[in-house]
Amino acid sequence: MSKIIKCRAVTFSFLLGQYDIDCLVASCSSNKYAFINHDNDLEEFGEFKKPHIHFFFKVSTPRTLDWFSEYLDIPKNQLQAVKSERAILRYLCHLDNDDKVRYNPSSVMSNFDYQKAILDKDKIDYSSLYDDYLKVGECLTVSQFVEK
């Protein structure tokens, strides 16, 4: 029996025109979302990659990847659980990768203060994280949780 993974946020990318961005935004508007069009990324030998969208979506309670897939109407194999919200938000503009084309943070479309989010330190809510472990059936003592 495989372990059910739950997360609060997912990220995925898709070719421009593959999905209706307006429908995605409408379905995500009551939660936290951000996206950017990467239209200047380069292949290994200097040719432009096809324009594509990077999308971030976060809900308030842990959900399975199956739930995100059904809710967003995106195949599960295209979804990646987010471990660090700040890291994924910074990745949208390639802020920490000098080998990639940098995008201006003002190009990111979001329903929250993206500029502030990429500058803030990761704020881990350990109480919520511990609750998440308990919700997926992983019983840990506090000391086991701290070690993890």
N, C-alpha and C positions, 0 to 999 in steps of 0.2 A: 504494500500500500504506500503510495507516494505522499509525501508531506504537502499539505495545502499551504501555499505561500500567500500571505496577505500583505498589502502595502497601502499606503495612503496616496501615492502618486505614481504615475507612469510617464514614460516618454516614448515617442516614436517618430519616425520620419517617413516621408512619402514624396513621390514625384509630384511636381506641380500639376494639378488637374486630376490626380488619381482619386482624391476625395474632395467633397465639397466643403471648403474651409468655412463658409458661412454657416452651414449646418452644424459643423463641429463646434464652432464658437457659440451658436445658439444653444446647443445641448450642454455645453460646459459653463455657460454664463453664471449659473448660480454657485459655481465652485471656482477654484483658482486655476487659471490657465495662462499660458504664454506661448507665443510661436513666432517664428521668423522664417523668411524666405532666404535660403542660401542660393544665390545666383552667381556667385563669384568663386566658388570652390574649384580647386584645380586637381586634376588627376596626377598620378605620379610623374608623368612626362610632360606636364605643363598645359595639357588641354583642359578646357572647362568641363566640369561635371554637369550633368543635366540639372536644371534648377529643381530644388526640392525644399520641402518645409520640415522644420524641426518643431515638434509640438510637445508641450508639457501640460499635464493635467493632474490636479490634486483635489482629493475629497477630504472631509473631516474625520472619517472613521475608516479603519482598515477594511479593504475589500480584496477579493481574489482577482487574479488576472482574468479569469473567466467573466467575472462581473464587469470589469473594465472593457473587455472585448465586446460583450453584448451591449453595454451602455453606449459605447462609442461606435459600434458597428465596424470595428477594426479587427482583423484576424489576430488571435492571441499571439502567434509567432512574430508579430511585428511590434509587440509591446515589451517594454523593458521596465521592470520595477525600479523605482528611484530610491537610491540609498542615501544620497546627499542632495538635498534640494538646491543648496547654494551652488554646488559643483555643476549640476545639470543646467541651472540657469546661467551660469558663467559660460558653459559650453555653447549655449545658443549663439554667442558672439565670438567664440574661440578665444576668450580672454586669457586663458592659461596655456595656450598652445601656440608657440611662436612659429611652428611649421605650417600653420594653416592661415588662410586669409582671415583677417579680423573684420568683424562687422560692427557697425556703430550700434551701441545699446539703444539709441532712439529708434532703430529699425524694428525692435521687438514690440509686438502687439500683445498687450496683457490687460487683465482687469484688476491689477494691483500695482503697487509702486515697484516696478522692475529695477529701476536705478538703485533704490534703497536695498532691495533684496540681494543684489550682486555685491554690494559693499559690506553688508552685515556679516558678522561671523555666524557660522552654523550655530543655531541655538537648539540644542537637543533637549527635548522635554522627556526626561528620563521616566517620569511617572507615566506618561502616555505610552512610552516605549515598553515599559514593564507590563502595562495593561495589555498591549498588543501581543506580547509573548503569551500571556495568560489566555487571551481570546483564541489563539490558535492551538491551545492545548499543551503548551510547553510549560510545565510547572517548574519553576526555579525559585530557590531561596534568594533572598536579597544578595547574599554574598556570591552565589553562583552567577547571578545576573551581572554584578559588578565585574567579576572576572571575565565574563563574555564580552 
